[in-house]
Amino acid sequence: MTSTAPQTRQGPEATDISGQPPGWQRRLRGFGYVPRPVTGLRERLDPPYTRPSERLWPVFGIPPTVVNPVLRASAWLGPLLVAAIAGVLRFWNLGRPHAVIFDETYYAKDAWALIKQGYEGQWPKHVGESKVPIDKAILSNPDAVPVPIDPGYVVHPPVGKWVIGFGEQLFGFTPFGWRFMLAVLGTVSVFLICRIGRRLFRSTFLGCVAGTLLAVDGLHFVMSRTALLDLVLMFFVVAAFGCLLADRDWARRRLAAALPEDPDGVLRPDDTIASTLRLGWRPWRIAAGVMLGLAAGTKWNALYVMAAFGLLTVVWDVAARRVAGSRRPYRTVLRKDLVPAFVATVPVAVVTYIATWAGWFASDKGYARTWAEGRRGLSPDQVKLPFLGEVDLPQFDMTWVPEALRSLWHYEAGVYSFHVNLTSFHTYESNPWSWLVLGRPVSYYYEDPRGGTGGCDLDPAEKCASEVLALGTPLLWWAACVALGYVLWRWLFRRDWRAGAILCAVAAGWVPWFFYQERTIFLFYAVVFVPFLCLAVAMMVGAILGPPGSDERRRAIGAVGAGVLVLLIIWNFIYFHPLYTGEPIPMDDWRDRMWLDTWV
């Protein structure tokens, strides 16, 4: 077992001329502040991974000679095992319910059109003269439903629909087909969180705890089995965070390799090296830019994540330069790192975003694709989208820009106007203030079959409930509320960069929605930051286990407490599992699971 607390090493605490800690530190100690432990410079730049206690191996009959190979293997086998369990859960009966649920009615059909013709079509409500609803016709015989040629007006970029469409290309225009890639991304995201948690906490165990929590989160589970865009967005956000985390380690190792060593082999800080060394090619940061571009190409709220992650990676560079010995780390980063960081993220993300519209560019039939061609010679004050009227974005002379890009700009301007003015009432809309406590989950699907029908095993006089409810595992989310408080305290009073990174990611996915509280928004948007809630809970689990050097009694109590918490969360997921899969259950059992009135 391990802990998130840094290991304390020998070294003096910062003091003033009287030998006492500075006054601000003494005052903050009343709130739990503890001065940063003094560690070796090499360990500060590139912390080692924690190793389980040597007393653990004889328990499992592992001889000392194979401990290191086992540790190396566990770094991958542990996350792979957790991801395999998550995959079995997500792929089991993936095609059930055999229905078009919630917004699958938009994205599954748009994805099919993208795969077939490169742009979204205008789907009719009914098929031909029969007046059969289009969704019912697709479920009964998808091959008999033609793809509409007329372009459709859509308000989200194409990446998420390309992802959904890839599954449809493999397995057909069926519920299993349009949900397949979401289940794949949901499974892979569990693996990524295991590895990210391992790198963040320097602990394979805590990384696997974070991945296990994500595997049994109800909201993540439901979104992994539903053809909506938000799970795709979450995947690329997690991938971008992982890339930036790898870049942080890469840059710090390069700084450590450049610093001088004294005759005893101890690494020493050096202002000249820390202030002048160019870190050069940083492939992980470029990969993060690509991931952020794909995220923005799925849904636009990724732009807030891009801004937050860009600031985060620059702050990490400042901290690395300071630790390496730079006396003016902010000036150094401004001169050496800021421009490369910007180029590796923002322009790369923009180019990636534009590239995701390749199907729209390749066709002349996409919605508004030839808008600019029909307005040659018009003045800037006449450039408005006729199908949406005036837009709020600035208009200026863009005649020097290729017509295809001008058409895209004006199309996106109209889409922006649509999004910020979307205020129509919806039964399941919710305020972001209520998300963490699961105030108003969204019901994607609900049927109440009588006994003997629809999988209901009761008498014909009784009814069952079959529902797919986008509800996070309650005990996990409520534990995450406490964990966020712990992480905030850890960041403010222990200056723990890991806590700051988790808070930054949660804030990037959650806080922007507070500026659009008049807009129609839903709790399932929170799936974007669910992985980081799991990291927060895993960090709290590490604290419960106890700091390094704890005696056996403290470790045992911590292990029991942490184990009970994780097992309760897993039980809670199992208890609500029927509500996540549409499994018919007796109506009384369904009512028992409605813990809050707002869940109905």
C-alpha positions in Angstrom: 0.0 0.0 0.0 1.1 3.5 -0.6 0.2 7.1 0.2 -0.1 10.3 -1.7 2.0 12.2 0.9 5.5 13.0 -0.2 8.3 11.2 1.6 10.2 13.4 4.0 13.9 13.4 3.8 16.6 14.9 6.0 17.0 18.6 5.6 16.5 22.0 7.3 13.2 23.8 7.3 13.2 27.4 5.9 13.8 29.8 8.8 14.2 33.5 9.4 17.2 35.1 11.1 15.8 34.2 14.5 15.9 30.5 13.6 12.1 30.3 13.5 9.9 29.7 10.4 8.7 32.9 8.6 5.7 34.5 10.3 3.3 33.7 7.4 4.2 30.0 7.8 3.6 30.1 11.6 0.2 31.8 11.1 -0.9 29.3 8.4 0.0 26.3 10.5 -3.2 26.9 12.4 -5.0 26.0 9.2 -3.0 22.8 8.6 -0.1 24.3 6.6 3.1 22.2 6.7 6.3 23.5 5.1 7.4 21.7 2.0 9.7 18.8 3.0 13.3 19.2 1.9 14.2 16.5 -0.7 17.1 15.9 -3.0 17.1 17.9 -6.2 17.0 14.9 -8.4 14.0 13.5 -6.5 12.2 16.8 -6.8 12.7 17.0 -10.5 12.0 13.3 -11.2 10.4 11.6 -8.2 10.8 7.9 -8.0 7.8 5.5 -8.0 6.9 4.2 -4.6 7.6 0.5 -3.8 5.4 -1.7 -1.7 6.7 -2.8 1.6 9.3 -5.6 1.4 7.1 -7.6 3.9 4.4 -7.9 1.2 6.3 -10.2 -1.2 6.6 -13.3 1.1 2.8 -13.1 1.7 2.3 -13.9 -2.0 5.3 -16.3 -2.2 7.3 -14.0 -4.5 11.1 -14.5 -4.1 13.2 -11.3 -3.8 14.9 -12.0 -7.1 11.8 -11.5 -9.2 10.4 -8.4 -7.3 11.7 -5.9 -9.8 10.3 -7.7 -12.9 6.9 -8.1 -11.1 6.9 -4.4 -10.3 7.7 -3.5 -13.9 5.0 -5.8 -15.2 2.4 -4.6 -12.7 2.8 -1.1 -14.0 1.0 -2.3 -17.2 -0.7 -5.5 -16.1 -2.6 -3.7 -13.3 -4.1 -1.1 -15.5 -4.8 -3.6 -18.2 -6.7 -5.9 -15.8 -8.8 -2.9 -14.5 -9.5 -1.9 -18.1 -10.5 -5.5 -19.1 -13.0 -5.6 -16.3 -14.4 -2.2 -17.4 -14.6 -3.5 -21.0 -16.6 -6.6 -20.0 -19.0 -4.4 -18.1 -19.5 -2.0 -21.0 -19.7 -4.4 -23.8 -22.1 -6.9 -22.1 -25.5 -6.6 -23.8 -24.3 -3.4 -25.4 -27.2 -3.5 -27.9 -29.8 -3.4 -25.2 -32.1 -1.6 -25.1 -32.8 -2.2 -28.7 -34.0 1.4 -29.2 -32.9 4.8 -30.2 -32.5 6.4 -26.8 -32.3 10.2 -26.0 -30.1 12.1 -28.4 -29.0 9.0 -30.3 -31.8 10.1 -32.6 -29.5 12.9 -33.8 -25.9 11.6 -33.5 -26.4 8.0 -34.7 -28.0 9.2 -37.9 -25.6 12.1 -38.5 -22.7 9.7 -38.0 -24.2 7.3 -40.6 -24.6 10.1 -43.1 -21.0 11.3 -42.5 -19.6 7.8 -43.1 -21.7 7.4 -46.3 -21.3 10.8 -47.9 -19.0 13.0 -45.9 -21.6 15.4 -44.5 -24.7 15.3 -42.4 -28.1 15.0 -44.1 -31.5 16.4 -43.3 -33.3 13.3 -41.9 -37.1 13.2 -42.3 -39.3 12.4 -39.4 -41.1 9.6 -41.3 -40.1 7.2 -44.1 -41.8 7.6 -47.4 -45.6 7.3 -47.8 -45.9 4.8 -44.9 -45.5 7.5 -42.3 -43.4 5.0 -40.2 -41.3 7.0 -37.7 -37.7 7.1 -39.0 -36.2 5.7 -35.8 -38.6 2.7 -35.8 -37.8 2.1 -39.5 -34.0 2.1 -38.8 -34.4 -0.4 -35.9 -36.6 -2.8 -38.0 -34.7 -2.6 -41.3 -31.8 -0.1 -41.5 -30.8 -1.1 -45.1 -34.2 0.0 -46.3 -33.7 3.6 -45.0 -31.9 5.8 -47.5 -29.4 8.4 -46.5 -30.8 11.9 -47.2 -28.9 13.9 -49.8 -30.1 17.3 -48.6 -27.7 18.8 -46.1 -28.7 19.0 -42.5 -28.0 21.9 -40.1 -26.0 20.5 -37.2 -24.7 22.5 -34.2 -21.7 20.3 -33.2 -18.4 19.7 -35.0 -17.9 16.3 -36.7 -15.2 14.4 -34.7 -17.6 12.7 -32.3 -19.9 11.6 -35.1 -17.0 10.3 -37.1 -16.1 8.2 -34.1 -19.6 6.9 -33.8 -19.8 6.3 -37.5 -16.7 4.1 -37.5 -18.5 1.7 -35.2 -21.5 1.8 -37.6 -19.2 1.0 -40.5 -17.9 -2.1 -38.7 -21.2 -3.4 -37.3 -23.9 -1.8 -39.2 -26.6 0.9 -38.6 -27.8 -0.8 -35.4 -27.8 0.1 -31.7 -24.7 -2.1 -31.2 -23.0 -0.5 -34.1 -23.5 3.1 -33.1 -22.6 2.4 -29.4 -19.5 0.2 -30.2 -16.9 3.0 -30.4 -18.2 4.7 -27.3 -17.7 1.5 -25.3 -14.2 1.2 -26.8 -13.3 4.8 -25.7 -14.9 4.3 -22.3 -12.8 1.2 -21.7 -9.6 2.8 -23.0 -10.2 5.9 -20.8 -10.3 3.7 -17.7 -6.8 2.4 -18.8 -5.6 5.9 -19.3 -6.7 7.0 -15.9 -4.9 4.1 -14.3 -1.7 5.1 -16.0 -2.3 8.8 -15.4 -3.0 8.1 -11.7 0.2 6.0 -11.5 2.3 8.9 -13.0 0.6 11.5 -10.9 0.8 9.8 -7.5 4.0 7.7 -8.4 1.9 4.7 -7.3 0.6 1.8 -9.4 -1.8 0.9 -6.6 -3.4 4.4 -6.4 -3.5 4.6 -10.2 -5.5 1.4 -10.3 -7.8 2.6 -7.6 -8.6 5.7 -9.7 -9.3 3.5 -12.7 -11.4 1.1 -10.7 -13.5 4.0 -9.5 -14.0 5.3 -13.0 -14.9 1.7 -14.2 -17.8 1.6 -11.7 -19.1 5.2 -12.1 -22.6 5.1 -13.3 -22.5 8.2 -15.5 -19.3 7.1 -17.2 -20.8 3.6 -17.7 -24.0 4.9 -19.2 -22.2 7.4 -21.5 -19.9 4.5 -22.6 -23.0 2.7 -23.8 -24.9 5.6 -25.5 -24.1 7.2 -28.8 -23.7 10.8 -27.5 -20.7 13.1 -28.0 -19.8 13.9 -24.4 -17.9 10.6 -23.8 -15.8 11.2 -26.9 -15.0 14.7 -25.6 -14.1 13.3 -22.2 -11.7 10.8 -23.8 -9.7 13.4 -25.7 -9.6 15.7 -22.6 -8.2 12.8 -20.5 -5.7 11.9 -23.3 -4.6 15.6 -23.5 -4.1 15.7 -19.7 -2.0 12.5 -19.9 0.1 13.9 -22.7 0.8 17.1 -20.7 1.7 15.0 -17.6 4.1 13.0 -19.6 5.6 16.2 -21.1 6.1 17.6 -17.5 8.1 14.5 -16.6 10.0 14.6 -19.9 11.0 18.3 -19.4 12.1 17.8 -15.8 14.2 14.8 -16.7 16.0 16.9 -19.3 16.6 19.7 -16.8 18.0 17.1 -14.3 20.3 15.6 -17.0 21.8 19.1 -17.7 22.5 20.1 -14.2 25.9 19.6 -12.6 26.7 17.0 -9.9 29.1 17.5 -7.0 32.0 15.0 -6.3 29.5 12.9 -4.2 27.2 12.6 -7.2 24.5 14.9 -5.7 22.7 17.1 -8.2 23.1 20.8 -7.7 21.0 23.7 -8.9 22.5 26.1 -11.4 21.0 29.4 -12.4 22.8 29.6 -15.7 21.7 26.2 -16.9 18.1 26.6 -15.5 17.8 30.0 -17.2 19.3 29.3 -20.6 18.6 25.7 -21.4 16.3 25.2 -24.3 14.1 22.2 -23.9 13.7 21.8 -27.6 11.3 19.4 -29.3 8.6 18.3 -26.9 6.5 15.7 -28.7 4.1 15.0 -25.8 3.1 18.7 -25.8 2.4 18.5 -29.5 0.4 15.4 -29.0 -1.6 17.2 -26.3 -2.3 19.9 -28.9 -3.7 17.3 -31.3 -5.9 15.8 -28.6 -7.2 19.2 -27.7 -8.0 19.9 -31.3 -9.9 16.7 -31.5 -11.7 17.6 -28.3 -12.8 20.9 -29.8 -13.7 19.1 -32.9 -16.2 17.1 -30.8 -17.8 19.9 -28.7 -16.8 23.5 -28.3 -16.6 23.5 -24.5 -13.2 21.9 -25.0 -11.9 25.5 -25.7 -12.1 26.2 -21.9 -10.2 23.0 -21.3 -7.5 24.1 -23.8 -7.1 27.5 -22.0 -6.9 25.9 -18.6 -4.4 23.1 -19.7 -2.3 25.7 -21.5 -2.0 27.8 -18.3 -1.3 24.6 -16.3 1.6 23.5 -18.5 3.2 26.9 -18.4 3.0 27.0 -14.6 4.6 23.5 -14.5 7.5 24.9 -16.6 7.9 27.8 -14.1 8.1 25.4 -11.2 10.6 23.2 -13.0 12.9 26.1 -13.8 12.7 27.4 -10.2 13.6 24.0 -8.8 16.5 23.7 -11.2 17.9 26.9 -9.8 16.6 29.8 -12.0 16.4 33.0 -9.9 13.9 34.5 -12.3 11.8 31.5 -13.5 8.9 33.6 -14.8 11.2 35.7 -17.0 13.0 32.5 -18.2 9.7 30.8 -19.1 8.6 33.9 -20.9 11.7 34.0 -23.0 12.3 30.2 -23.5 9.1 28.3 -23.1 6.0 30.4 -23.6 6.1 30.8 -27.4 7.0 27.1 -28.0 4.2 26.1 -25.6 1.7 28.3 -27.4 2.7 27.0 -30.9 2.6 23.3 -29.7 -0.9 23.7 -28.4 -3.0 26.4 -29.9 -1.9 26.4 -33.6 -1.6 22.6 -33.6 -5.1 22.4 -32.1 -6.5 24.9 -34.6 -5.0 23.0 -37.6 -6.3 19.7 -36.1 -9.8 21.2 -35.7 -10.0 22.5 -39.3 -8.7 19.1 -40.5 -11.6 17.4 -38.8 -13.9 19.1 -41.3 -12.3 17.3 -44.2 -15.5 15.6 -45.2 -17.4 18.9 -45.3 -14.6 20.6 -47.3 -14.4 17.7 -49.8 -18.1 18.0 -50.6 -20.0 20.9 -52.1 -23.2 19.8 -50.5 -22.5 20.2 -46.8 -24.7 22.8 -45.0 -23.5 26.3 -45.9 -20.5 24.8 -47.7 -20.9 27.3 -50.7 -22.0 30.2 -48.6 -19.0 32.4 -49.5 -19.3 31.6 -53.2 -22.8 33.0 -53.2 -21.7 36.3 -51.7 -18.8 37.3 -53.8 -18.4 41.1 -53.9 -20.6 41.8 -50.9 -19.4 44.2 -48.3 -18.6 43.0 -44.7 -21.8 44.4 -43.3 -23.7 42.1 -45.6 -22.0 38.9 -44.5 -24.6 37.3 -42.4 -26.1 33.8 -42.4 -29.5 34.0 -44.1 -30.8 31.0 -42.2 -29.9 32.4 -38.7 -30.0 36.1 -39.2 -27.6 38.4 -37.4 -24.9 36.8 -35.3 -23.0 38.1 -32.3 -19.5 37.3 -33.5 -17.5 40.2 -35.0 -17.7 40.6 -38.8 -14.8 42.0 -40.9 -13.4 41.8 -44.4 -12.3 38.2 -45.0 -12.1 38.3 -48.8 -8.4 37.3 -48.6 -9.4 34.0 -46.9 -10.2 31.0 -49.1 -13.9 30.8 -49.7 -14.2 27.4 -48.0 -12.8 28.7 -44.8 -15.0 31.8 -45.0 -18.0 29.6 -45.3 -16.9 27.6 -42.3 -16.4 30.8 -40.3 -19.8 32.1 -40.9 -21.4 28.7 -40.4 -19.7 28.4 -37.0 -20.7 32.0 -36.1 -24.3 31.0 -36.6 -23.8 27.8 -34.5 -22.3 29.9 -31.7 -25.4 32.2 -31.7 -27.6 29.1 -31.5 -25.7 27.7 -28.5 -25.7 30.9 -26.4 -29.3 31.5 -27.1 -30.6 28.0 -26.4 -32.9 28.6 -23.5 -35.9 26.3 -24.2 -37.3 24.4 -21.3 -36.4 20.7 -20.9 -37.7 18.4 -18.3 -34.3 17.1 -17.3 -32.3 20.4 -17.5 -30.3 21.2 -14.4 -28.1 23.9 -12.8 -24.4 23.1 -12.6 -24.6 23.9 -8.8 -26.5 20.6 -8.4 -24.2 18.4 -10.5 -21.8 17.1 -7.8 -24.7 16.0 -5.6 -26.5 14.4 -8.6 -29.5 16.8 -8.3 -31.2 16.1 -11.6 -30.0 13.1 -13.7 -31.3 12.6 -17.2 -33.5 9.7 -18.1 -32.4 8.4 -21.5 -35.0 5.7 -21.8 -38.0 4.5 -19.8 -40.6 1.8 -20.4 -43.0 0.2 -17.9 -43.9 -3.3 -19.4 -46.5 -5.4 -17.8 -45.7 -8.8 -16.5 -45.0 -11.4 -19.1 -43.9 -8.7 -21.7 -40.7 -6.8 -22.4 -38.6 -9.0 -20.1 -40.8 -8.5 -17.1 -41.1 -11.7 -15.1 -44.0 -10.6 -12.9 -47.7 -11.5 -13.1 -49.6 -9.8 -15.9 -51.4 -7.6 -13.4 -48.1 -6.0 -12.2 -45.6 -3.7 -13.9 -41.9 -3.5 -14.2 -39.7 -0.4 -14.8 -37.0 -0.4 -17.5 -34.9 2.7 -17.4 -31.5 4.0 -18.6 -30.7 6.8 -16.1 -27.6 8.9 -16.6 -26.8 8.9 -12.9 -23.3 8.8 -11.4 -22.7 6.2 -8.7 -24.1 8.2 -5.7 -21.5 7.1 -3.1 -18.7 7.9 -5.5 -19.9 11.4 -6.3 -20.7 12.2 -2.7 -17.3 11.0 -1.6 -15.8 13.1 -4.4 -17.4 16.2 -2.8 -15.4 15.4 0.3 -12.3 14.5 -1.8 -12.4 17.9 -3.6 -12.4 19.6 -0.2 -9.3 17.6 0.8 -7.6 18.3 -2.6 -8.3 22.0 -2.3 -6.8 22.0 1.2 -3.8 20.0 0.0 -3.2 22.5 -2.8 -3.6 25.6 -0.6 -1.8 24.6 2.5 0.6 21.8 1.3 1.4 23.4 -2.1 0.8 20.0 -3.7 1.0 20.3 -7.5 -0.9 17.1 -8.0 -3.9 18.6 -6.1 -3.6 21.7 -8.3 -3.6 19.7 -11.5 -6.8 17.8 -10.4 -8.5 21.0 -9.4 -7.6 22.6 -12.7 -9.1 19.8 -14.7 -12.3 19.7 -12.7 -12.7 23.5 -12.9 -12.0 23.4 -16.7 -14.9 21.0 -17.2 -17.3 22.4 -14.7 -16.9 26.1 -14.0 -17.6 27.4 -17.5 -21.2 26.2 -17.3 -21.9 28.6 -14.5 -21.6 31.4 -17.1 -24.5 29.9 -19.1 -27.0 29.1 -16.3 -29.8 30.5 -18.5 -29.0 28.0 -21.2 -30.5 24.6 -21.4 -27.8 22.3 -19.8 -27.7 18.8 -18.4 -25.9 16.9 -15.7 -24.4 14.4 -18.2 -22.1 17.2 -19.4 -20.2 16.5 -16.1 -18.9 13.3 -17.6 -16.0 15.4 -18.9 -14.5 15.8 -15.4 -15.7 12.5 -13.9 -12.2 11.0 -14.4 -10.6 13.8 -12.4 -13.2 13.3 -9.6 -11.9 9.7 -9.5 -8.4 10.9 -9.2 -9.4 13.2 -6.3 -11.0 10.3 -4.5 -7.9 8.1 -5.1 -5.7 10.8 -3.6 -8.0 10.9 -0.6 -7.7 7.1 -0.4 -3.9 7.5 -0.3 -4.3 9.9 2.6 -6.6 7.5 4.4 -4.0 4.7 4.1 -1.5 6.9 6.0 1.7 8.7 5.3 5.0 6.9 4.7 6.6 5.6 7.9 3.3 5.0 9.6 3.3 2.1 12.1 1.4 -1.1 11.4 -1.6 -0.1 13.5 -2.1 3.1 11.6 -1.6 1.3 8.3 -4.2 -1.4 9.2 -6.8 1.2 10.3 -6.2 3.1 7.1 -6.4 0.0 4.9 -9.7 -1.0 6.5 -11.1 2.5 6.0 -10.0 2.8 2.4 -11.1 -0.7 1.6 -14.6 -0.1 3.1 -15.0 3.1 1.1 -14.0 1.5 -2.3 -16.1 -1.6 -1.6 -19.1 0.5 -0.7 -18.8 2.4 -4.0 -18.5 -0.9 -6.0 -21.6 -2.2 -4.1 -23.5 1.0 -4.9 -22.7 0.6 -8.6 -24.0 -3.0 -8.6 -27.2 -1.8 -6.8 -27.9 0.8 -9.4 -26.8 -1.3 -12.3 -30.3 -2.1 -13.5 -31.0 1.6 -13.9 -27.9 1.9 -16.1 -28.7 -0.9 -18.5 -32.5 -0.7 -18.9 -32.9 -4.1 -17.2 -36.6 -4.6 -16.3 -37.1 -4.7 -12.5 -40.2 -4.7 -10.3 -41.7 -1.2 -9.9 -41.2 -1.3 -6.1 -37.5 -2.1 -6.7 -37.3 0.9 -9.0 -38.9 3.2 -6.5 -36.4 2.0 -3.8 -33.6 3.2 -6.0 -35.1 6.7 -6.4 -33.1 8.1 -3.4 -34.0 11.7 -4.3 -37.3 13.0 -5.5 -35.5 14.8 -8.3 -34.4 11.5 -9.8 -37.9 10.6 -10.9 
